[in-house]
Amino acid sequence: MKGLKCGGNMYVILVYDINLEDKEGHKVLRKVFKTCKKYLVHIQNSVFEGELLESQAIKLKSELDTYIRQNKDSVILFKSRSQRWLEKEFLGMIEDDKTDNFL
C-alpha cells in the first residue's frame, strides 16, 4: 500500500472485507477490528476513520498485514491530507455523527 508523500498528519478512511466462510475468518475479523480500533474511530460495520501520523499508518498497516489472509481478505485505506478536503454525505438513519469528533 502506498502512502501520501506528506510527512505529518493524514486523514484516513479504512474499510475491510473479511471472508467469514471458515472458523479462521471470525478470528481474523476480531483481530482486525481490535487493531483498527486502536488507531481509528469505528463509524460503521467495517469502516473506520481518523487522523494518523505517517508512522501510525505504517504501524497500522504492518499489524493488519499479520492478520489479513492475502487470498481471502482485503483492506482499503483512503487517505487525504485533511478531513476538511473530504465532503461527507449521509443517507439513511443516522442517530449520531460519530465522525464529528475532531475539533
C-alpha positions as CSV (number, residue, x, y, z in Angstrom):
1,M,0.0,0.0,0.0
2,K,1.4,3.4,-1.0
3,G,1.2,6.4,1.4
4,L,0.9,10.1,0.9
5,K,4.1,12.0,0.2
6,C,3.5,14.4,3.1
7,G,5.2,13.6,6.4
8,G,2.8,14.7,9.2
9,N,-0.8,14.0,9.7
10,M,-3.2,12.4,7.3
11,Y,-6.9,11.7,7.4
12,V,-7.7,8.1,6.8
13,I,-10.9,6.1,6.0
14,L,-10.3,2.4,6.3
15,V,-12.6,-0.3,5.1
16,Y,-12.1,-4.0,5.3
17,D,-13.8,-7.2,4.0
18,I,-13.0,-10.4,5.9
19,N,-14.1,-13.7,4.4
20,L,-16.2,-15.5,7.1
21,E,-16.7,-18.8,5.3
22,D,-14.5,-20.6,7.8
23,K,-13.7,-20.6,11.5
24,E,-10.5,-18.7,11.0
25,G,-12.3,-15.8,9.3
26,H,-14.1,-15.0,12.6
27,K,-10.7,-14.9,14.5
28,V,-9.3,-12.6,11.7
29,L,-12.3,-10.3,11.9
30,R,-11.9,-9.9,15.7
31,K,-8.2,-9.2,15.4
32,V,-8.6,-6.7,12.5
33,F,-11.4,-4.9,14.3
34,K,-9.4,-4.6,17.5
35,T,-6.4,-3.4,15.6
36,C,-8.3,-0.7,13.7
37,K,-10.0,0.4,16.9
38,K,-6.5,1.1,18.4
39,Y,-5.8,3.7,15.7
40,L,-9.1,4.9,14.3
41,V,-12.7,5.7,15.2
42,H,-15.3,2.9,14.3
43,I,-18.1,4.6,12.4
44,Q,-20.0,1.8,10.7
45,N,-19.7,-2.0,10.4
46,S,-16.3,-2.5,8.8
47,V,-15.5,1.2,8.4
48,F,-13.1,3.3,10.5
49,E,-11.8,6.9,10.1
50,G,-9.4,9.3,11.8
51,E,-6.2,11.3,11.7
52,L,-2.9,9.4,11.8
53,L,0.7,10.3,11.6
54,E,2.6,8.6,8.8
55,S,4.4,6.5,11.5
56,Q,1.0,5.4,12.9
57,A,-0.3,4.5,9.4
58,I,2.8,2.3,8.9
59,K,2.3,0.5,12.2
60,L,-1.4,0.0,11.5
61,K,-0.7,-1.5,8.1
62,S,2.0,-3.7,9.5
63,E,-0.2,-5.0,12.2
64,L,-3.1,-5.6,9.8
65,D,-0.8,-7.4,7.4
66,T,-0.1,-10.1,10.1
67,Y,-3.8,-11.0,10.2
68,I,-5.1,-10.5,6.7
69,R,-5.2,-13.6,4.6
70,Q,-3.9,-12.4,1.2
71,N,-6.1,-14.7,-0.8
72,K,-9.3,-14.2,1.2
73,D,-9.5,-10.8,2.9
74,S,-8.9,-7.1,1.9
75,V,-8.3,-3.8,3.5
76,I,-8.6,-0.4,1.7
77,L,-7.2,2.8,3.1
78,F,-8.4,6.1,1.6
79,K,-6.0,8.9,2.6
80,S,-6.2,12.7,2.4
81,R,-4.1,15.4,3.8
82,S,-7.0,16.6,5.9
83,Q,-10.6,15.8,6.8
84,R,-11.7,19.3,5.6
85,W,-10.9,18.2,2.0
86,L,-13.5,15.5,2.1
87,E,-17.2,16.1,1.8
88,K,-19.4,13.6,3.6
89,E,-23.0,12.9,2.8
90,F,-25.1,10.6,4.9
91,L,-28.1,8.6,3.7
92,G,-30.5,6.6,5.8
93,M,-30.9,6.5,9.6
94,I,-28.1,8.3,11.3
95,E,-28.6,8.8,15.0
96,D,-25.3,10.3,15.8
97,D,-22.5,11.6,13.6
98,K,-19.6,9.6,15.2
99,T,-17.3,11.1,12.6
100,D,-17.6,14.6,14.0
101,N,-15.2,14.1,16.9
102,F,-12.4,16.3,15.6
103,L,-12.2,19.9,16.7
